[in-house]
């Protein structure tokens, strides 16, 4: 009797490599985003005068600029993940599917 299809996939070295690479990349980006976010929150909690500092002659403060930077960082990190997923991870998945088709 042959192996169950899901066991054959789980034992495949290419599948294990794909999962390992994708997980490591996703965790790296998640940790980076958490550092950015909690760094901003730590500034809010512990250095309000720094965030209240005005930028130029207008009414914009450093806190607004850094808050916007946190939002932009989230979009950029998402874009980085999507780009790598669409290029590298999708190609590995397609090769794996072709190899494992009965």
N, C-alpha and C positions, 0 to 999 in steps of 0.2 A: 504494500500500500504506500502511496506517495505521501509526502509531507503535506500538511495543510498549507494553502497558499500564503496565509499570513505569516506562518513560521518560516517559510522559504524566504519571504521578503525580509523578515526581522534578522535572519542569519546572514543575509547578503552583505558582503564587505562594503560595497558601494553605497548601500542604503545606510549602513552604520556611519560611514564617512560623511554622507550628506547630512544626517541628523546631527552629528558632532559639529560640523562646520557651521551649520545654520544656527544651532543652539548657542555656540560660542559667540558668533557675531551678534545675535539678538541680545544675549546677556550683556555683551560689551556696550552696545548702544543703550540698553536700559539703565545700566549703571551710570553711564555718562549723563543721561538725562536726569537721573536722580541726583547726581552731584550738582548739576546746574540748578535744578529746582530747589533742592534743600540748601544750596549755597545762597540762593536769593532769599529764601525764607529765613535763614540764619541772619542775613543782613537786616531784614525787616525786624527781627526779634532783638538783635544786639547792637545795631549801628544805625538807628533811625536818623541821626543828624547827617550821616553820609548820604543816605538816600534822599533826604530833604534838600540837599545842596542843589541850587539852581544851575541850569546849563545855559550859559550865555545871558543875554539881557531879557529873555522871555520868562514865562512862568513854568516852563517844563523843568522837572526835577530829574536827578539822576535815577531815582526810583522808577519813574515812568519809562525811561530809556532801558533800564535793566529788565523791567517787567516785559517790555516788548521784545527784548533780546531772548528772554526765556521762551516766549511763544514762537519766535522765529526759529530758535534752536530745535524746538519740538518738530516743526515742519521740516527743517533741514535733515534731521536725523531720520524722520520717516521717509523722506525722499531718498536718502542714502540706502536705507534698507530695501525700499522698493526697487531701486536701480539694481542693486546686487541680486535681489531675489529674481528679478526678471531676466537677468543675464546669466549669472553663474548657477544659481539654484534651480532655475527652470530647465537649464540645459542638462544638469545632472539628473534631474527627475525624468526628463524625456529619455535619456540614455538608459536609466534604470527601468523605466517602463518597457522600452524596446527589448531589453535583455530578459525581463521576467515574463513577457507575454508567452502564454503556452502555445 
